[in-house]
Amino acid sequence: MSERISDETIEYVGILAKLELSQEEKEQAKIDMGRMLDYIDKLNELDTSGVEPMSHIFPVHNVFREDTVTNGDDSQNMLANAPEKKNGAFKVPKTVE
């Protein structure tokens, strides 16, 4: 197992995470972080020379569509059922004094 994690590192990470760790928790965190680093070292041993770098797991395509007006100005039909209208807009009761 990796011995790269010092007590100072665990203290620093605890401060950054705003955690108050007991001595047992600090020792366990040191072991866990060492295992994580060992696993990363193991992953670094893989030959990835033929693998193209990715920015996402799933293929990302342009999801934007052209911004075109499809329904036009339909304000007269929208205002047709309004109980009250004023200057081409809905008229509503005043709610703030």
N, C-alpha and C positions, 0 to 999 in steps of 0.2 A: 504494500500500500504506500501511497505517496506521503512523504514527510515534509511537504512543501508548505503546509499551513502552520503558521506560528500562532502563539497565543495573542500576539499583538494584532494579527489579521482578524482573528475571531472577535476581539474587542472592538476593532474598527468597524467590522461588518455589523456587529450588534448595535453600535452607536448609529450607524447609517440607517439601520432598520428600526431604530428606536425600540430595541428589545432589551429587557433586563434578563440575562441568562444566568442560571445557577452554574456552579462549577461543573456539575454533571452534564448539563445541557451544552456548555461550551465544549466539553470533551467530545460529546456526541456530534456536535456541529463540525468539529475539526475532522472527525472520522468521515462524516458524510461529505464534506467538501473535498477531502482527499480522494474519496471514491469517485466523485464527479470528475476531478482532474485526471484520475487514472483512466476513466472511461473516455474522456476527450483525447487523451494520448493514444488510446486504442483506436479510436476513430481516425486519428491522424495517420495511422499506419496503412489505412486503405488506399489503394491506387485509384485516384479520381482523375487521372490524366485524360481519359476519354469522355468525361462527364461535363456537359455544358453547364456553366453557372446559371442559377435560377434566382429570380427575385420573389417568386411565389410558387407554392406547391402546385396549384392548379393553373392551367393556361389562362392568361388574362387577355381579353380582346377589348377593343374600344367599344364601350357600351353606350356611348353618346350617339344620339340620332340628330339628324339635321333639324334645326329649329324652324319649322314651317307652320304657318297658320293653316289649320284645316277646317275650322268652323266659322271663321270670319266674325264680323260684328253682328251678334245676335241679341243686342241689348233690347230691342223692341219686344221680342218674344219673351225674354227674361222678365221684363217689366209688365207684361200683359196681365199677370195674376197678382201684382202687387196691390195691397189695399190702398196705399197712398204713394204718389210719385211727386218728385219735384226736380225740375231741371234735368230730366233723364236719369234720375237716380232714385233709389228707395228712400222714402221718408219714414223715419222711425221716431218714436217718442223720445223726448229729452230724458236722459238718465242721470245727469250730473247737474247740480245746481250751481 
